[in-house]
Amino acid sequence: MRHKGVMFALLLFFASILAACGGAPAAAPTTAPEAPAEATAAPAAPAAELAVGIVLPTRDEPRWIQDETRFQEALTAAGYQVEILFSQGDSARERQNVESLITKGIQVLIITPHDGTAAAAAANAARDAGVKVISYDRLIRETDAVDYYVTFDSLAVGAQQAQYLVDNASGTDNPLYLYAGAASDNNAFIFFEGAWSVLQPKIADGTFRVVNSSAATELSGTAELSREQQAEIIGQITTNWDFNTAKTLTESNLTAAAAADKGAVFILAPNDGTARAIADTFAADPDVSSYLVTGQDAEQASVQYIIDGKQSMTVFKDVRTLVDDAISAAIALLSDQEPTASGAYDNGAKEVPAIQSPVVTVDQANVQEALIDSGYYSADEFSGLE
């Protein structure tokens, strides 16, 4: 009996403890406990669903890495989720990238096509999914699924390159070497069209003599070339935007050239990377006494070449402006508004409304003003600036 009494007392003791723990809650404290650090500010709005998908052509060029950073920072700051993918020069991978973004629910696609015509299938897939398509920097061809084209004034790029050569030529029979971008890139055609519009009259009147393209020589009397005629010339002078291809082609051209085709020469190079490769090759030929060579993009290495007198000019395309234009167009579309276009480009299926950014010719005379004073580069990135 004594044991039973002890057990009963213990049971009463534990019951009283459980009642204290499981009874009515205690009154709220008069002073609220300190909130955790992350709760001191008003909670942020829930993250939006993925709104914008961006497909860029390659991570192997500084230009596209710069664009990636600016797109990511600006769209995130504006409150939109964005995913950026790279196609690495592969149209099949480009299509896969677009399809992946579509499945994630994007509303706007910004795409720089590797191959403008091949990219039509990706644009069609986006359109069929209700996604708005912005062709960025390069035009997607042969489809009506492109809503807007954000670009620099590409005709002006080629025209400014050619005008620089014309402005610095005198006399007649000046050797002219022509080079172009990739035949798969619609921009290569637009740049060449702009250049041809300026060069052709000066080829026809004898100021220049084309050395390295029989097709250009045969068409020297034709002011406006058809797409097929342009393709015929570009097929002979394409660099594929590749430095090594440009170097090999230039070496071949100079090997085949006679002494009369050298001396003081004029060179239409399509962009800065190829311009440096072409310039180095001409500089190494002892029969070349001087050369003028064009470029575009104002790449840092080419700016130094211009300062050093190894490249004559570049066409400055401020990618900060182009990215901002693309972002503004995307945000307008996300808001069910229409971006403001300034012209149109024929992509073979429709006149695509274009949002065009200006371009500027840069040489030794204005490199400081255009590229340093504008904040695009810092002076300490170069040597030889006064």
C-alpha positions in Angstrom: 0.0 0.0 0.0 2.9 2.3 0.8 4.2 1.8 -2.8 0.8 2.6 -4.2 0.7 5.8 -2.3 4.1 6.9 -3.6 3.1 6.1 -7.1 -0.2 8.1 -6.7 1.7 11.1 -5.4 4.1 10.9 -8.3 1.3 10.8 -10.8 -0.3 13.8 -9.2 3.0 15.7 -9.4 3.5 14.9 -13.2 -0.1 15.8 -13.9 0.4 19.2 -12.4 3.5 19.8 -14.6 1.6 18.8 -17.7 -1.3 21.1 -16.8 1.1 24.0 -16.4 2.6 23.3 -19.9 -0.5 22.5 -21.8 -3.0 24.9 -20.2 -4.2 28.3 -21.5 -1.4 30.3 -23.2 0.3 33.0 -21.1 -0.6 36.6 -21.7 1.3 38.3 -24.5 4.3 40.3 -23.3 3.8 44.0 -23.1 7.0 44.6 -25.2 7.2 42.6 -28.5 10.3 40.6 -29.0 12.9 42.0 -31.3 12.2 41.0 -35.0 14.9 39.1 -36.8 17.1 41.2 -39.0 15.5 40.1 -42.3 12.0 41.2 -41.0 12.9 44.7 -39.9 12.0 46.1 -43.4 8.7 45.6 -45.2 8.7 42.2 -47.0 9.6 42.5 -50.6 7.0 41.6 -53.2 7.1 38.0 -54.3 9.5 37.4 -57.2 7.8 37.7 -60.6 7.7 34.7 -62.9 10.4 34.6 -65.6 9.4 37.4 -67.9 12.3 37.8 -70.4 14.5 35.3 -72.0 17.7 36.3 -73.9 19.7 34.2 -76.3 23.1 35.6 -77.3 25.4 34.0 -79.9 28.6 33.2 -78.0 30.5 33.7 -74.7 33.7 33.8 -76.7 33.6 37.5 -77.5 33.9 40.4 -75.0 31.0 42.2 -76.6 28.4 39.6 -75.7 29.7 39.2 -72.1 29.3 42.9 -71.7 25.8 42.7 -73.0 24.9 39.8 -70.7 26.0 41.8 -67.6 24.1 44.9 -68.6 20.9 43.0 -69.5 21.0 41.1 -66.2 21.6 44.1 -64.0 19.1 46.4 -65.8 16.2 44.0 -66.0 16.6 42.8 -62.5 16.7 46.4 -61.2 13.5 47.0 -63.1 11.8 44.1 -61.3 11.8 41.5 -64.0 13.3 38.0 -63.8 15.5 37.2 -66.8 17.5 34.2 -68.0 20.3 34.6 -70.5 21.6 31.7 -72.5 24.4 31.4 -75.1 24.2 29.4 -78.4 28.0 29.2 -79.0 27.7 29.5 -82.7 25.3 26.6 -83.1 21.8 27.1 -84.6 20.6 23.8 -83.1 21.6 24.8 -79.6 20.0 28.2 -80.2 16.7 26.5 -81.0 17.0 24.4 -77.9 17.7 27.5 -75.8 14.6 29.2 -77.1 12.4 26.2 -76.5 13.8 25.9 -73.0 12.9 29.5 -72.3 9.4 29.0 -73.7 8.7 26.1 -71.4 9.7 28.4 -68.5 7.0 30.8 -69.4 8.8 33.8 -70.8 6.7 36.6 -72.3 9.4 38.3 -74.4 12.3 36.8 -76.2 15.4 38.9 -77.1 17.6 36.9 -79.5 20.8 37.6 -81.5 20.7 34.9 -84.1 23.8 32.9 -85.1 22.3 32.3 -88.5 19.6 34.8 -89.4 17.6 32.4 -91.6 18.0 29.3 -89.4 16.7 31.3 -86.5 13.3 31.7 -88.2 12.2 28.3 -86.7 13.0 29.4 -83.2 11.1 32.7 -83.7 8.1 30.8 -85.1 8.1 28.5 -82.0 8.1 31.6 -79.8 5.3 33.3 -81.7 3.2 30.1 -81.6 3.6 30.1 -77.8 2.4 33.7 -77.6 5.9 35.1 -76.9 6.9 38.5 -78.4 10.2 38.3 -80.3 12.8 41.1 -80.4 15.6 40.4 -82.9 18.7 42.0 -81.3 21.7 43.4 -83.2 21.2 40.8 -86.0 18.0 40.4 -88.0 16.1 37.1 -88.1 15.1 36.4 -91.7 12.3 34.7 -93.7 9.6 34.8 -91.0 6.9 37.2 -89.9 7.3 36.1 -86.3 9.7 39.0 -85.5 8.0 41.8 -83.7 10.8 44.3 -83.5 14.5 44.7 -84.6 16.8 46.5 -82.2 19.9 47.5 -84.0 22.4 50.1 -84.8 22.0 51.9 -88.0 23.7 49.1 -89.9 23.6 50.8 -93.3 25.3 53.8 -91.7 28.1 51.5 -90.3 29.1 50.3 -93.8 28.7 53.8 -95.3 30.9 55.4 -92.7 33.6 52.8 -93.2 33.6 53.4 -96.9 33.4 57.2 -96.6 36.5 57.1 -94.5 38.4 55.4 -97.3 37.0 57.7 -99.9 37.9 60.8 -97.9 41.5 59.7 -97.6 42.0 58.7 -101.2 43.4 60.8 -104.0 44.2 60.2 -107.6 43.1 57.1 -109.4 43.7 53.3 -109.5 44.1 53.0 -105.8 44.2 49.3 -104.8 41.1 48.4 -102.8 40.7 45.2 -100.8 37.2 44.2 -99.7 36.4 42.0 -96.7 33.0 41.1 -95.2 31.5 39.3 -92.2 29.8 35.9 -92.3 27.6 35.0 -95.2 25.2 33.4 -92.6 24.8 36.8 -90.9 22.3 39.3 -92.3 24.3 42.1 -90.8 27.2 41.3 -93.1 24.9 42.0 -96.0 23.6 45.3 -94.5 27.1 46.5 -93.7 28.3 45.7 -97.2 25.2 47.3 -98.8 26.0 50.5 -96.9 29.7 50.4 -97.9 28.9 49.6 -101.5 26.6 52.6 -101.8 29.6 54.8 -101.1 32.4 52.8 -102.8 30.7 51.8 -106.0 30.7 55.3 -107.6 34.4 55.6 -106.8 35.1 52.2 -108.2 33.2 53.1 -111.3 35.1 56.4 -111.8 38.5 54.7 -111.4 39.4 56.1 -107.9 39.6 52.6 -106.6 40.4 49.3 -108.3 39.2 46.2 -106.5 42.0 43.7 -106.1 40.6 40.6 -104.4 37.0 40.0 -105.8 36.3 39.3 -109.4 32.6 39.4 -108.6 32.9 43.0 -107.3 34.9 44.0 -110.4 32.3 42.5 -112.7 29.5 44.4 -110.8 31.4 47.7 -110.5 28.9 49.4 -112.7 25.9 48.3 -110.6 24.8 50.8 -108.0 22.2 48.7 -106.2 23.0 45.1 -105.8 20.4 42.3 -105.4 20.7 39.9 -102.5 22.1 37.3 -104.9 24.7 39.7 -106.3 25.8 40.7 -102.8 26.1 37.0 -101.9 28.3 36.5 -104.9 30.7 39.1 -103.7 30.6 38.2 -100.0 31.2 34.6 -100.8 34.6 35.6 -102.2 35.6 38.0 -99.3 33.9 36.5 -96.2 35.9 36.3 -93.0 33.1 34.5 -91.1 33.9 37.1 -88.4 36.8 34.9 -87.5 40.3 36.3 -86.9 42.2 33.3 -88.3 40.0 33.1 -91.3 40.6 36.8 -92.0 44.4 36.3 -91.6 44.4 33.3 -94.0 42.3 35.0 -96.6 44.5 38.1 -96.5 47.6 36.1 -96.8 46.1 34.3 -99.8 45.1 37.7 -101.4 48.5 39.2 -100.9 50.3 36.1 -102.3 48.2 36.3 -105.5 48.5 40.1 -105.8 51.0 41.7 -108.2 53.4 44.5 -107.1 51.0 47.0 -108.7 48.3 45.8 -106.3 50.3 46.8 -103.3 52.0 50.0 -102.4 49.5 52.3 -100.7 46.4 50.2 -100.2 42.8 50.8 -98.9 41.1 48.0 -97.0 37.4 47.6 -96.1 37.5 45.4 -93.0 34.1 44.5 -91.5 34.8 44.7 -87.8 37.6 45.3 -85.3 38.7 41.8 -84.7 39.1 41.0 -88.4 40.6 44.5 -88.9 43.5 43.7 -86.5 44.2 40.4 -88.2 44.1 41.9 -91.7 46.2 45.0 -90.6 48.9 42.8 -89.1 49.1 40.8 -92.3 49.4 43.8 -94.6 51.9 45.4 -92.2 54.1 42.3 -92.6 54.2 42.5 -96.4 57.3 44.4 -97.5 55.6 45.5 -100.7 52.9 47.4 -98.8 54.1 50.9 -98.1 51.0 52.1 -96.3 47.4 51.0 -95.6 44.1 52.4 -94.4 41.9 49.8 -92.7 38.4 50.2 -91.3 36.7 48.5 -88.4 33.7 48.6 -86.1 32.8 48.0 -82.4 35.5 50.1 -80.8 37.0 47.1 -79.1 39.6 48.0 -76.6 42.4 46.2 -78.5 41.5 48.1 -81.7 41.3 51.5 -79.8 44.9 50.9 -78.9 45.7 50.0 -82.5 44.2 53.3 -83.6 46.2 55.2 -81.0 49.3 53.3 -82.3 48.5 54.0 -85.9 48.0 50.3 -86.8 44.3 50.6 -87.5 42.8 53.7 -89.2 39.3 53.9 -87.8 36.4 52.1 -86.1 32.7 52.7 -86.1 31.7 53.2 -82.5 28.5 51.5 -81.6 27.7 52.3 -78.0 26.3 48.9 -76.8 25.1 50.6 -73.6 22.6 52.4 -75.8 21.6 49.3 -77.7 21.0 47.2 -74.6 18.9 50.1 -73.1 16.9 50.2 -76.3 16.2 46.5 -76.2 15.3 46.7 -72.5 12.9 49.6 -73.1 11.3 47.7 -76.0 10.9 44.5 -73.8 9.3 46.5 -70.9 6.9 48.2 -73.3 5.8 44.8 -74.7 5.4 43.4 -71.2 3.2 46.4 -70.4 1.1 45.8 -73.5 2.5 48.9 -75.2 4.1 49.3 -78.6 7.8 50.5 -78.7 8.5 53.5 -80.8 10.2 52.4 -84.1 12.4 54.5 -86.4 12.3 52.8 -89.7 12.1 49.2 -90.8 14.2 46.4 -92.3 13.0 43.8 -94.9 13.7 40.3 -93.6 12.3 38.6 -96.7 8.9 38.0 -95.1 7.9 41.4 -93.7 9.1 44.9 -93.0 10.3 44.5 -89.4 9.9 47.7 -87.3 13.3 48.9 -86.3 14.6 50.7 -83.2 17.9 52.1 -84.4 20.8 53.5 -82.3 23.3 56.0 -83.9 26.9 55.2 -84.8 30.0 57.4 -84.7 33.3 57.3 -86.8 36.3 57.3 -84.5 40.0 57.7 -85.5 43.0 59.3 -83.8 41.5 62.8 -84.1 38.5 62.1 -81.8 39.3 58.9 -79.9 39.7 60.8 -76.6 36.4 62.7 -77.0 34.3 59.8 -78.3 35.6 56.9 -76.1 37.3 58.4 -73.0 35.4 61.6 -72.3 32.1 59.8 -72.8 33.0 57.3 -70.1 33.0 54.3 -72.4 36.6 53.5 -71.5 39.0 54.9 -68.9 42.2 56.6 -70.1 44.4 54.3 -67.9 43.3 51.4 -70.1 45.5 52.7 -72.9 49.0 53.9 -73.6 50.0 56.8 -75.8 47.1 59.1 -75.1 48.1 62.7 -74.7 
